[in-house]
Amino acid sequence: MGTCRRCNKSSITISNTLGYCAECIRTHFDEVWPHMGKVHEESRRRFRLPLYAPKDPYGLECRGCVRDCQIGKGKLGYCGIRRNDQGRLKGGRPHEGNLYFYYDALPTNCVADWVCPAGTGAGYPTYAIREGPEYGYYNLAVFYHACSFNCLYCQNWNFKKRTFSKTRLPAKDLAGAVNDRTTCICYFGGDPTPQILHAFTASRLAIKATRGRILRICWETNGSMDERFLKTMAELSLRSGGCIKFDIKAWSKDIHMALCGVTNKRTLDNFEKLAVRIHKRPIPPFLIASTLLVPGYVDEREVEGIAKFISSLNPDIPYALLGFYPHFYMRDLPPTSKRHAMRCKEVAEKAGLRNVRIGNIHLLSTYY
């Protein structure tokens, strides 16, 4: 049971760690942010990550993501990967990937598994091996050890322990891991954004080596990359039959800031820019959205805003609502309830979306 430090309301869907209820965050953000900002600082300090995006006027501009870091000599960018080494910007380049990869049997627990070729055969025979699920084949799952966000509820937060690992995997070696049973590559993490140049090179090399057969390029991302990278991402996925999956975490800029420590404007702008390409390949779907239903914070109001935004772009864009499990700094919340998920699905459909799905059903609870 948590209690809001401002209005004194108590509920199992109020995080004592975050300190405030959603309504107070939305209506009194400037007042409540100082405490939440300190929580974000602490969550990064324990992993020796920069507390803020550096803004050294004499530093190197990274321009890789929404953080727009200006990195001073000998310093790190917000992600912990990009750095200024004697006046040269290093980290995340094609020869220095900080990641691990594994072979994930298809069909896998992908955000898009109910609409993608690997899970359904959509796009067969051009983009899928068979007309149904691709049993017997594998996804090369590429988990990057860096992120441009700082989500206090991160479901994969352990990557932060590996951000400063000295082990590096060149893009050519990652591409070489694609074998004759690999039909897709999915970049996630963390997030692929800080090391997107590495992912681009690995993708091109893998596609070249497997020319003539199916190899889809997919992304699971917070969508915070610089706009200049969108075209390359889109072309790699469109041509290969892959998809781009944006995790739209919240609609309210204040809720997004409280949960993730950064604005959501870049994510929404990039999603809108990619949506204009949907007509180039409607099947299988090219662009997919998802939202993790954080109890008490990512509620029907947040989902309604997101769903109306997506529907205004194209009502056929698939939208996945995902179950939350207590993790990282928000372990004091319950898992998403079945009732919460069903209400959000109804709201999203009422907003005009035609393809809404509840994912991670096994995580749903009956707590609230």
Secondary structure, DSSP 8 states (H G I E B T S, - for coil): -EE-TTT--EETTS-TTT-S-HHHHHHSHHHHHHHHHHHHHHHHHTTT--SS--B-TTSEE--SBTT--EE-TT-B-TTSS-EEETTEEESS-TT-B-EEEEEEESS---TTTTTSHHHH-TTTTTS-SSSS--TT-EEEEEEES--S---TT-TTGGGGGGTT----B-HHHHHHT--TTEEEEEEEES-SGGGHHHHHHHHHHHHHHTTTS--EEEEEE-S-B-GGGHHHHHHHHHHHT--EEEE---SSHHHHHHHHSS-SHHHHHHHHHHHTTGGG--SS-SEEEEEEE-TTTS-HHHHHHHHHHHHHH-TTS-EEEEE----GGGTTS---BHHHHHHHHHHHHHTT-S-EEEE-GGG-BS--
